[in-house]
Amino acid sequence: MSDPVNPDHYRSHPSGIECIQITEHMNFCLGNAFKYIWRAGLKGDAIEDLKKARFYIDREIARLEERRSYESTRAKAEELYANDAGGPLSAADETVQRHYMSKAAG
């Protein structure tokens, strides 16, 4: 009898390792991409599974690019504030921080 919570295709990898044993150490998008690659074709169309993996990989790339952009803007804002006020931006109040972030984003 098949287990509806942990079906056979979850446990069918030749390594004996379940996908979740790896993905539980990843963030959501990477874990889902890995899951769809790991199980590609085991319960349906492999191409559809790989497209789903690509969807999550694209989301993760977008998240990382956004973070990189934010970090770059934050570094510029820190530099601008240090030049103007002589201290770290984190010491400024929230309104001032927003002003310098906007100024740095230019």
N, C-alpha and C positions, 0 to 999 in steps of 0.2 A: 504494500500500500504506500502511495506517495504521501510525503509530508507536505501539507500546503504551506507551512511556514518556512521550511528549509528543504525545498524540492531537490530531486536528484541532480539537476543541472548545476546547482550550487556546489555540489560536492564531487563533481565528475572530473576535475582537473587531474591529470596523471601525477602531478607532484603530491597529491593528497592534501594540499593546502586549499583552504576556502578563500575566496576572493575577499571576504570581509576581514580576514586576518591581516590583510595588507591595507585595505582601504580605510580601516578605522584609524589609521595613522596619518591620513591625508585630510586636506580640507574638502569641502563638499564637492566643488567642481572637479578637482583632480580625482577624487574617489569615484565619482560617477563616470568620468571618462574611462578610468581604469576598469571599472566594472563592465562597461559596455564592450570594451576591447577584449577583456578576459572571457566574456561569455558570448562573443560574436558568433552568431549562427547556431547556438545551442538550443534556442527555443523559437527561432524565427529566422527572418531574413538577415544575413550577416551584413549586407550593405546598409540596411536600416540601422542596425546596431552601431556600425562604424560612423554613420552620420550623426547619431545621437552622441557618440563619443566626441566627435568634432564640435558639436554644439557646446558641450561643456568645456572643451579645450579653448574654443574661441572666447567663451565667457571669462575663463581664467586669464587668458592673455589680456583681455580688455581691463580686467580688475588690476592686473599688475602694471599695465601701462598707465592707468589712472593714478595708481599709487606712486609710480615713478614721477609722473607729472606733478603731483601734489608735493612730493618730497623736494623736487627741484624748485618749485615755487616757494616752499617753506624756507629753503636755504637762502634764496634771494631775499626773502622778506627779513630773515634774521640778519643778513648782511646790511640791508638798508637801515633797519632799526638800530643796529650797533653803530653805524656811521652817524646816525642822527642823535641817538640817546646815550650811546656809550655802554649799553648793557644788553642782556639777552632779551629777546622778544617775549619769552615765556614769563618774564617779570611784569610785562605790560598787561593792562586790563583787556578784556575780550574785544571791546570796540577798537582799541588801538591795534590789536593783533589782526582783526579783520581788515582794517585800513591798510596795514602793511602787506597783507596777503593779496589784497586787491591791487595795490600799487606794484607788487612784484609780478603779478600775473599780466599786468600791463595791457 
